[in-house]
Amino acid sequence: MAWVRRLLLAGLLAVAVLLGVAGPAAAHAALVAATPSDGAVLSGEPRQVELEFSEEVTLRLSSIRVIAPDGRRADSGPVRATGTTLTVPLAPGGPQGSYVVDWRVSAVDDGHTTAGAVVFSVGAPSRNAALGGGGEDRLTDAVQDLAVWLGFAGLAAMVGCAAVRLRCLPADAPARARELSWPASAGWAVLLAGTVLQLFAYGPATQGESLDRLADRELLSATLSSHEGRTLVARILLLALVAALGGPLLRGGAAATAGAAVLTLLLALTWAQTSHAAGGSLVPLALAVTTVHVAAMAVWAGGLFTLAVLGARGVELTAVAGRFSRLALGSVGLLAATGLYQAFREVSGPAALTGTSYGRLLIAKAAVLALVLAIAALARRRLTTRPLALRRALLLELGGVTMLLLLTVLLLATAPARSPAGSDTPAAAAGTAGVAGCPRGPGPGGPPVTRPGDRACDRPGHPISWP
């Protein structure tokens, strides 16, 4: 099968190129300086507002709004970018009082969005009028999260079915088991649908817009020009390759298994490229580790789903489950090892585990994983003694894995605990009160600006109201 060997070589070269071009970055674009600074009281109105971030941002998916004391917009022109600095001009003749600079930016490296606000005053601080707009759209965020989850679930179903077909079915397996290919086809379709939905929802989600702008050409164009958009397009092209080669690969053989493994790693790499692994130190290593993590998850979760389908079709699971248990053990071992590396990389210290949203989600994921492994160990002891108990344990294990996928989606949408944007404490996030996280009221050490319904400052911006 010369074509499979060529695919293997091309895939390995693609992995090397994708890992090699990645460079160190800061994971999330945190605000490091503002002019005027947060809490500043000026004698006269400035001509412009300048915000400096920890890394380069995507200008077309970033915005700055300056709200005057009377609630009107004070910015008078488009946002300009110079390196890592964004600048917006202000209209002359504005009223005295407190101004709120509401910003929302998307990092170039991993496409994640951070938001916050800076408050400065002209003359003396004041209580602002009601501020409109700028809030996150929870439905759009939910659709974006759903798209990511569908992508994970589709990848798992497709890869897991292939793994069971190629490595776990005995030679004397019944025809109804060997002909089972619809989970792979369904997984391919779900993965494609989730990827396309994510491609359209990304732009509105970064800007806090409603689903009415899901097909907005301007936002879609900006998405396609971003790192996130290009990665999603690459995933769609890989899915086209899977559709063309899927049939021959599922027929078995060492070369087919190698080809399937390469395609799985390439698909998993598209998640790594838009994850927290794309920023920080040792980026190529982090991308490789995350790629293996996603691939191991797909083999384990998708294999469980395929076994459940086989059981529902009346196939005797003892022999198949025995072989899969060995494959699953290797996958879970890789999952645990790569997950441990990710935890050490993304969490700055023990205090961050309980002191940040990311850390708490990581603890929840570890607890669910431990529970699922306990169920799997119990099922392994009953492989030959109680087939019915095995099927029940299999469904429980599959339910736990589904919860793990959900927690993974939430982790991807949360700033890592090593990032300034990941801190739950505004002062810790910025170094000064309110600069790069949830903002504070006018004046140094002013009261916090309330943001009703905030989940995290790592999500698209939020409505601001004064207490």
C-alpha positions in Angstrom: 0.0 0.0 0.0 2.4 2.7 -1.3 -0.2 5.4 -0.9 -0.4 4.8 2.8 3.3 5.0 3.2 3.3 8.3 1.3 0.5 9.5 3.5 2.5 8.6 6.6 5.6 10.5 5.3 3.5 13.6 4.4 1.8 13.5 7.7 5.0 13.3 9.7 6.4 16.2 7.6 3.3 18.3 8.3 3.5 17.6 12.0 7.2 18.7 12.0 6.4 21.9 10.1 3.4 22.8 12.3 5.4 22.2 15.5 8.5 23.9 14.2 6.8 27.2 13.2 5.3 27.8 16.6 7.2 30.2 18.7 6.9 31.3 22.4 3.9 33.6 23.2 2.0 34.7 26.2 -1.1 32.5 25.8 -3.6 35.4 26.5 -3.3 39.1 25.6 -3.2 40.7 29.1 -3.2 44.5 29.5 0.1 45.6 30.8 -0.1 49.4 30.5 -2.7 52.1 29.8 -2.4 55.8 28.9 -4.1 57.4 30.7 -3.5 54.9 33.5 -6.3 53.3 35.5 -7.5 55.6 38.3 -5.7 58.6 36.9 -7.2 62.1 37.5 -6.3 64.5 34.7 -6.5 68.3 34.5 -7.5 68.2 30.8 -9.0 65.7 28.4 -6.5 63.5 26.6 -6.4 63.3 22.8 -6.3 59.5 22.7 -6.3 56.3 24.7 -3.4 53.9 24.4 -3.5 50.3 25.6 -0.4 48.1 25.6 -0.9 44.3 25.8 1.4 41.4 26.6 1.3 40.1 23.1 0.1 40.9 19.6 -3.7 40.9 19.1 -5.9 40.5 16.0 -7.0 44.1 15.2 -10.1 43.0 13.2 -11.4 41.0 16.2 -10.6 43.6 18.9 -12.4 46.7 20.0 -12.0 49.7 22.4 -15.0 51.7 23.5 -14.6 54.9 25.6 -17.7 55.9 27.5 -18.0 59.5 28.7 -19.5 60.5 32.0 -22.8 61.3 30.4 -23.0 57.7 28.9 -22.1 58.7 25.3 -19.3 57.3 23.2 -16.1 59.4 23.5 -14.0 57.6 20.9 -14.0 59.3 17.6 -12.2 57.0 15.1 -11.0 53.5 14.3 -8.7 51.6 16.6 -5.1 51.6 15.3 -2.4 48.9 16.1 1.3 49.4 16.5 3.0 46.2 17.6 1.3 45.2 20.8 -0.3 48.6 21.4 -3.8 49.7 20.4 -4.7 53.4 20.1 -8.1 55.1 19.7 -8.6 58.9 19.3 -11.0 60.8 21.5 -13.5 63.5 20.4 -12.5 66.9 21.7 -14.7 68.9 24.1 -15.9 66.0 26.3 -17.5 66.7 29.7 -15.5 66.5 32.9 -15.9 63.3 35.1 -15.0 59.7 34.9 -14.4 57.9 31.6 -14.6 54.1 31.1 -12.4 52.4 28.5 -14.0 49.1 27.8 -11.7 46.9 25.8 -11.9 43.4 24.2 -9.1 41.8 22.3 -8.3 38.4 20.7 -4.8 37.0 20.9 -3.0 36.2 17.6 -1.4 33.0 18.9 -4.4 31.0 20.2 -7.4 33.2 19.3 -8.6 33.4 23.0 -10.4 36.6 24.0 -9.7 38.7 27.0 -11.7 41.8 28.2 -11.6 44.4 30.8 -11.8 48.1 31.5 -9.8 51.1 32.6 -11.3 54.1 34.4 -9.7 57.6 34.3 -11.2 61.0 35.2 -11.0 64.5 33.8 -11.2 67.2 36.5 -12.7 65.0 39.3 -14.2 61.5 39.5 -17.9 61.2 39.0 -20.7 58.7 39.0 -21.4 57.7 35.4 -24.8 57.5 33.6 -26.1 54.1 32.6 -23.7 52.4 30.2 -25.1 50.4 27.3 -23.7 47.7 25.0 -20.5 45.9 25.4 -22.0 42.9 27.1 -21.3 39.3 26.3 -24.0 37.3 24.6 -24.5 34.1 26.7 -26.3 32.3 23.9 -23.5 33.0 21.4 -21.0 31.8 24.0 -23.1 28.6 24.6 -23.2 27.9 20.9 -19.4 28.4 20.7 -18.9 25.9 23.5 -21.4 23.5 22.0 -19.4 23.6 18.7 -16.2 22.8 20.5 -17.9 19.9 22.4 -19.3 18.5 19.1 -15.9 18.6 17.6 -14.4 16.6 20.5 -17.3 14.1 20.4 -17.1 13.7 16.6 -13.4 13.1 16.7 -13.8 10.5 19.5 -16.5 8.6 17.7 -14.5 8.5 14.4 -11.2 7.7 15.9 -12.5 5.2 18.5 -14.5 3.2 15.9 -11.4 3.0 13.8 -9.3 1.9 16.7 -11.7 -0.9 17.7 -12.1 -2.0 14.1 -8.3 -2.1 13.5 -7.0 -3.3 16.8 -9.7 -5.0 18.9 -12.0 -7.1 16.7 -10.8 -10.8 16.7 -10.4 -12.6 13.4 -13.6 -14.6 14.0 -15.7 -11.6 14.9 -19.3 -11.8 13.5 -20.0 -10.0 10.2 -22.3 -7.5 12.0 -19.4 -6.4 14.1 -16.9 -6.1 11.2 -19.4 -4.2 9.1 -19.9 -1.7 11.8 -18.7 1.6 10.4 -21.5 4.0 11.0 -20.1 5.4 14.3 -17.0 6.5 12.3 -19.2 8.1 9.6 -21.5 9.7 12.2 -18.4 11.0 14.1 -17.0 12.5 10.9 -20.3 14.3 10.2 -20.6 15.6 13.8 -16.9 16.8 13.7 -17.5 18.6 10.4 -20.7 20.2 11.7 -19.0 21.3 14.9 -16.1 22.8 13.1 -18.2 24.8 10.7 -20.4 26.0 13.5 -17.3 27.1 15.5 -15.9 28.9 12.4 -19.1 31.0 12.1 -19.6 31.5 15.9 -16.1 32.5 16.7 -16.3 36.1 15.4 -19.6 37.0 17.1 -18.4 35.4 20.3 -15.2 37.4 20.4 -17.2 40.6 20.0 -20.0 39.8 22.4 -22.5 39.9 19.5 -25.7 37.9 19.2 -26.4 35.0 16.9 -27.9 37.4 14.4 -24.4 38.1 13.2 -23.5 34.4 12.8 -23.3 34.8 9.0 -21.9 38.4 9.1 -19.4 38.6 6.2 -17.1 41.1 8.0 -16.8 38.9 11.1 -16.4 35.8 9.0 -13.7 37.4 6.9 -11.9 38.5 10.1 -12.1 35.0 11.5 -10.7 33.4 8.3 -7.7 35.8 8.5 -7.0 34.8 12.1 -5.0 31.9 13.4 -8.1 30.3 14.8 -9.9 30.5 11.4 -7.0 29.1 9.5 -6.7 26.2 11.9 -10.4 25.4 11.6 -10.1 25.5 7.8 -7.1 23.1 8.0 -9.3 20.8 10.0 -12.0 20.8 7.4 -9.4 20.0 4.7 -8.1 17.1 6.8 -11.7 15.8 7.1 -11.9 15.9 3.3 -8.8 13.7 3.3 -10.3 11.4 5.8 -13.5 11.0 3.7 -11.3 10.1 0.7 -9.1 7.6 2.5 -11.4 6.3 5.3 -12.7 3.2 3.5 -9.3 1.8 2.6 -7.9 2.6 6.1 -10.6 0.6 7.9 -9.8 -2.5 5.9 -6.9 -3.2 8.2 -3.2 -4.0 8.0 -0.2 -2.4 9.5 0.1 0.3 6.9 -3.6 1.3 7.3 -3.2 1.5 11.1 -0.2 3.8 10.6 -2.1 6.0 8.2 -5.1 6.2 10.6 -2.7 7.2 13.4 -1.1 10.0 11.3 -4.5 11.4 10.4 -5.6 11.2 14.0 -2.5 13.1 15.2 -3.0 15.8 12.5 -6.6 16.3 13.5 -5.6 16.4 17.2 -2.9 19.0 16.4 -5.6 21.4 15.2 -7.0 21.5 18.8 -3.5 22.0 20.2 -2.9 24.9 17.9 -5.9 26.8 19.4 -5.4 25.7 23.0 -3.4 27.2 25.8 -0.4 25.1 24.5 0.0 27.8 21.8 1.4 30.2 24.3 4.0 30.3 27.1 7.4 28.5 27.2 8.5 25.5 25.2 5.6 25.8 22.8 6.7 23.0 20.4 6.8 20.6 23.3 3.5 21.8 24.6 1.9 21.4 21.2 3.2 17.8 20.9 2.0 16.9 24.4 -1.5 18.4 23.8 -1.7 16.6 20.5 -1.1 13.3 22.1 -3.5 14.2 24.9 -6.3 14.9 22.5 -5.6 11.7 20.4 -5.5 9.5 23.5 -8.8 11.0 24.7 -10.3 10.2 21.3 -9.2 6.6 21.3 -10.5 6.0 24.8 -13.8 7.8 24.7 -14.6 6.8 21.1 -13.7 3.2 21.9 -16.1 3.1 24.8 -18.8 4.5 22.5 -18.1 1.8 19.9 -18.2 -1.0 22.5 -21.6 0.4 23.7 -22.9 0.3 20.1 -21.6 -3.3 19.6 -23.3 -4.4 22.9 -26.6 -2.8 21.7 -26.3 -4.8 18.5 -26.0 -8.1 20.5 -22.3 -8.7 19.8 -20.5 -10.6 22.6 -18.2 -8.1 24.2 -15.9 -10.3 26.3 -13.2 -10.8 23.7 -13.5 -7.3 22.2 -13.6 -5.6 25.6 -10.5 -7.6 26.7 -8.5 -6.4 23.8 -9.8 -2.8 24.1 -9.0 -2.8 27.8 -5.3 -3.1 26.9 -5.6 -0.3 24.3 -7.6 1.8 26.8 -4.9 1.3 29.5 -2.2 2.7 27.2 -4.5 5.6 26.2 -5.4 6.5 29.8 -1.7 6.3 30.7 -0.8 8.8 28.0 -3.9 10.9 29.0 -2.7 11.1 32.6 1.0 11.8 31.8 0.2 14.5 29.3 -2.5 16.0 31.5 -0.1 16.2 34.4 2.4 18.0 32.2 -0.3 20.4 31.2 -1.4 21.0 34.8 2.2 21.9 35.9 2.6 24.2 32.8 -0.7 26.0 33.1 -1.0 26.4 36.9 1.5 28.8 38.5 1.5 27.2 42.0 -0.6 25.2 44.5 -2.5 28.3 45.6 -3.7 28.7 42.0 -5.5 25.4 42.0 -8.1 26.6 44.5 -7.7 30.4 43.8 -8.5 30.4 40.1 -11.4 29.2 38.0 -8.9 27.3 35.8 -7.5 25.5 38.9 -10.9 24.6 40.2 -12.0 23.2 36.9 -8.7 21.2 36.8 -9.5 19.7 40.2 -13.0 18.7 39.0 -11.6 17.1 35.9 -9.1 15.1 38.0 -11.9 13.9 40.3 -14.1 12.8 37.5 -11.2 11.0 35.8 -10.4 9.1 39.1 -14.1 8.1 39.4 -14.2 6.9 35.8 -11.0 4.9 36.2 -12.5 3.3 39.4 -15.6 2.2 37.3 -13.3 0.9 34.6 -11.3 -1.2 37.1 -14.5 -2.7 38.4 -15.6 -3.5 34.9 -12.3 -5.1 34.1 -12.7 -7.6 37.0 -16.1 -8.6 35.6 -15.1 -9.2 32.0 -15.7 -12.9 32.2 -18.0 -13.3 35.2 -20.9 -10.9 34.7 -21.4 -9.7 31.1 -24.5 -7.7 32.0 -22.6 -5.8 34.8 -19.9 -5.1 32.2 -22.4 -3.4 29.9 -23.8 -1.3 32.8 -20.3 -0.3 33.9 -19.5 0.5 30.3 -22.4 3.0 30.1 -21.3 4.6 33.4 -17.8 4.9 32.1 -19.0 6.5 28.9 -21.1 9.0 30.9 -18.1 10.0 33.0 -16.0 10.5 29.8 -18.8 12.7 28.4 -18.5 14.8 31.6 -14.7 15.0 31.1 -15.2 16.3 27.6 -17.5 19.0 28.9 -14.9 20.1 31.5 -12.3 20.1 28.8 -14.4 22.6 26.8 -14.8 24.8 29.9 -11.0 24.7 30.5 -10.3 25.8 26.9 -12.6 28.8 27.5 -10.9 29.8 30.7 -7.6 31.6 31.1 -4.8 29.4 32.5 -3.7 30.0 36.1 -0.3 31.0 34.8 -1.8 33.9 32.8 -2.4 37.4 34.3 -5.9 37.1 32.8 -6.5 33.9 34.7 -6.4 35.4 38.1 -9.7 35.8 40.0 -8.2 38.8 41.8 -8.1 42.0 39.7 -5.0 43.4 41.4 -3.2 40.2 40.9 -4.2 40.1 37.3 -2.9 43.5 36.5 -0.4 44.6 39.1 -2.6 47.7 39.6 -6.3 47.8 40.5 -8.5 47.1 37.6 -6.1 47.4 34.6 -6.4 43.9 33.2 -9.3 42.1 34.6 -12.6 43.0 36.1 -12.4 46.9 36.4 -12.7 49.1 39.4 -14.5 52.3 40.0 -13.1 55.8 39.5 -10.1 56.9 41.5 -7.2 54.8 43.0 -8.5 51.9 44.9 -12.1 52.7 44.0 -15.0 50.3 44.4 -15.2 47.4 41.9 -17.3 48.0 38.8 -20.0 45.4 38.9 -20.5 43.2 35.9 -23.7 41.2 36.3 -23.4 37.5 35.4 -19.7 37.5 34.8 -18.1 34.1 34.3 -14.6 35.2 33.8 -12.7 38.1 32.3 -11.3 35.7 29.8 -14.6 35.8 27.9 -15.9 38.5 25.6 -16.8 41.7 27.3 -19.6 42.4 29.8 -22.1 45.2 30.5 -20.8 47.6 33.2 -23.0 49.3 35.8 -22.0 51.5 38.6 -22.9 50.4 42.2 
